[in-house]
Amino acid sequence: MAYGVAGHMLIEGWSFADALYMTPLVLSTVGFREVRPLDAGGRAFTASLIIVGVALVLVTVTVVATWVAEE
């Protein structure tokens, strides 16, 4: 969350509230719509946020599944 909020604030110049709203939308892959139109840098950052978020979810599921299987 911190990565997403900070990135949207720094790269896009969004307010904290807009960045805080946009980040869970991206991380949950809901994809409702952007708070404001994104420029090229914002699109690249949002793509990186999606990749990092999905990767973290997959790693977490793998770790939990391994833990459950070992018990």
Backbone as CSV, one residue per row, in Angstrom:
resi,resn,N_x,N_y,N_z,CA_x,CA_y,CA_z,C_x,C_y,C_z
1,MET,0.832,-1.188,0.000,0.000,0.000,0.000,0.873,1.246,0.000
2,ALA,1.905,1.248,0.838,2.759,2.426,0.936,3.448,2.716,-0.399
3,TYR,3.922,1.659,-1.065,4.566,1.813,-2.373,3.601,2.445,-3.373
4,GLY,2.380,1.952,-3.397,1.390,2.459,-4.339,0.979,3.891,-4.059
5,VAL,0.722,4.187,-2.806,0.306,5.546,-2.443,1.438,6.531,-2.724
6,ALA,2.638,6.190,-2.280,3.775,7.097,-2.500,4.055,7.292,-3.984
7,GLY,4.004,6.218,-4.736,4.269,6.310,-6.171,3.256,7.180,-6.898
8,HIS,1.988,6.979,-6.603,0.972,7.804,-7.259,1.090,9.268,-6.858
9,MET,1.443,9.506,-5.610,1.605,10.897,-5.171,2.815,11.552,-5.842
10,LEU,3.930,10.830,-5.900,5.157,11.406,-6.463,5.131,11.473,-7.985
11,ILE,4.707,10.412,-8.630,4.765,10.353,-10.092,3.631,11.147,-10.729
12,GLU,2.425,10.991,-10.187,1.266,11.647,-10.783,0.901,12.969,-10.108
13,GLY,1.472,13.226,-8.936,1.151,14.456,-8.224,-0.241,14.452,-7.615
14,TRP,-0.746,13.262,-7.303,-2.088,13.136,-6.747,-2.090,13.458,-5.268
15,SER,-3.266,13.758,-4.751,-3.428,13.961,-3.311,-3.336,12.597,-2.618
16,PHE,-3.126,12.648,-1.310,-3.058,11.416,-0.530,-4.357,10.620,-0.669
17,ALA,-5.486,11.306,-0.606,-6.787,10.631,-0.688,-6.964,9.933,-2.040
18,ASP,-6.602,10.603,-3.129,-6.731,9.988,-4.455,-5.815,8.780,-4.589
19,ALA,-4.575,8.918,-4.111,-3.613,7.816,-4.192,-4.054,6.650,-3.317
20,LEU,-4.606,6.961,-2.142,-5.075,5.922,-1.237,-6.282,5.195,-1.816
21,TYR,-7.112,5.868,-2.553,-8.260,5.245,-3.202,-7.813,4.375,-4.384
22,MET,-6.870,4.871,-5.165,-6.451,4.182,-6.386,-5.661,2.903,-6.095
23,THR,-4.829,2.921,-5.064,-3.937,1.794,-4.797,-4.685,0.486,-4.531
24,PRO,-5.686,0.438,-3.654,-6.393,-0.838,-3.479,-7.151,-1.281,-4.731
25,LEU,-7.609,-0.328,-5.527,-8.269,-0.702,-6.782,-7.296,-1.452,-7.685
26,VAL,-6.075,-0.956,-7.750,-5.055,-1.607,-8.586,-4.650,-2.943,-7.982
27,LEU,-4.367,-2.962,-6.675,-3.890,-4.189,-6.038,-4.931,-5.295,-6.031
28,SER,-6.186,-4.937,-5.956,-7.235,-5.956,-5.954,-7.626,-6.372,-7.371
29,THR,-7.037,-5.741,-8.344,-7.294,-5.956,-9.770,-8.761,-5.727,-10.136
30,VAL,-9.439,-4.887,-9.347,-10.821,-4.541,-9.663,-10.847,-3.723,-10.947
31,GLY,-9.923,-2.759,-11.056,-9.815,-1.980,-12.279,-11.028,-1.135,-12.579
32,PHE,-11.660,-0.572,-11.546,-12.874,0.215,-11.727,-12.640,1.325,-12.736
33,ARG,-11.706,2.210,-12.475,-11.222,3.230,-13.409,-10.218,4.088,-12.664
34,GLU,-9.415,4.831,-13.413,-8.442,5.694,-12.786,-9.144,6.888,-12.138
35,VAL,-8.551,7.377,-11.068,-9.060,8.576,-10.412,-8.953,9.756,-11.371
36,ARG,-7.826,9.818,-12.039,-7.547,10.819,-13.070,-6.789,10.108,-14.185
37,PRO,-6.773,10.700,-15.377,-6.003,10.061,-16.457,-4.516,9.950,-16.083
38,LEU,-3.908,8.842,-16.488,-2.495,8.600,-16.203,-1.642,8.983,-17.399
39,ASP,-0.456,9.556,-17.118,0.487,9.788,-18.201,1.334,8.524,-18.369
40,ALA,2.319,8.570,-19.238,3.125,7.369,-19.517,3.832,6.861,-18.259
41,GLY,4.380,7.763,-17.467,5.041,7.363,-16.227,4.074,6.732,-15.247
42,GLY,2.886,7.302,-15.156,1.862,6.754,-14.269,1.397,5.379,-14.697
43,ARG,1.271,5.172,-16.001,0.882,3.845,-16.502,1.971,2.820,-16.207
44,ALA,3.225,3.201,-16.392,4.333,2.284,-16.101,4.378,1.962,-14.607
45,PHE,4.189,2.970,-13.774,4.190,2.723,-12.331,3.029,1.814,-11.944
46,THR,1.848,2.078,-12.477,0.681,1.265,-12.158,0.891,-0.176,-12.608
47,ALA,1.515,-0.376,-13.752,1.836,-1.733,-14.205,2.782,-2.413,-13.220
48,SER,3.776,-1.686,-12.729,4.708,-2.270,-11.751,3.981,-2.594,-10.450
49,LEU,3.035,-1.754,-10.066,2.257,-2.002,-8.851,1.407,-3.265,-9.001
50,ILE,0.835,-3.473,-10.160,0.047,-4.688,-10.425,0.948,-5.920,-10.338
51,ILE,2.109,-5.858,-10.978,3.031,-7.001,-10.983,3.504,-7.325,-9.574
52,VAL,3.905,-6.302,-8.816,4.379,-6.514,-7.446,3.238,-7.044,-6.577
53,GLY,2.057,-6.473,-6.715,0.924,-6.908,-5.906,0.522,-8.338,-6.174
54,VAL,0.412,-8.716,-7.426,0.039,-10.086,-7.774,1.135,-11.055,-7.326
55,ALA,2.385,-10.685,-7.505,3.494,-11.545,-7.071,3.455,-11.765,-5.559
56,LEU,3.192,-10.699,-4.798,3.123,-10.845,-3.342,1.966,-11.747,-2.915
57,VAL,0.855,-11.639,-3.585,-0.282,-12.519,-3.273,0.080,-13.961,-3.576
58,LEU,0.695,-14.216,-4.726,1.073,-15.583,-5.085,2.093,-16.171,-4.116
59,VAL,3.065,-15.368,-3.709,4.062,-15.839,-2.739,3.387,-16.148,-1.407
60,THR,2.492,-15.281,-0.976,1.788,-15.492,0.291,0.958,-16.771,0.243
61,VAL,0.234,-16.981,-0.842,-0.572,-18.200,-0.981,0.328,-19.429,-0.972
62,THR,1.458,-19.356,-1.635,2.388,-20.488,-1.671,2.935,-20.797,-0.283
63,VAL,3.328,-19.766,0.443,3.875,-19.972,1.793,2.817,-20.568,2.718
64,VAL,1.611,-20.031,2.671,0.534,-20.548,3.526,0.183,-21.979,3.131
65,ALA,0.089,-22.264,1.843,-0.226,-23.625,1.399,0.855,-24.610,1.826
66,THR,2.107,-24.206,1.729,3.207,-25.066,2.169,3.127,-25.313,3.661
67,TRP,2.840,-24.271,4.410,2.722,-24.397,5.854,1.581,-25.350,6.232
68,VAL,0.433,-25.212,5.581,-0.713,-26.071,5.845,-0.395,-27.519,5.452
69,ALA,0.244,-27.711,4.314,0.576,-29.061,3.838,1.563,-29.755,4.794
70,GLU,2.461,-28.998,5.384,3.453,-29.573,6.287,2.856,-29.915,7.649
71,GLU,1.776,-29.276,7.990,1.127,-29.558,9.290,0.356,-30.806,9.149
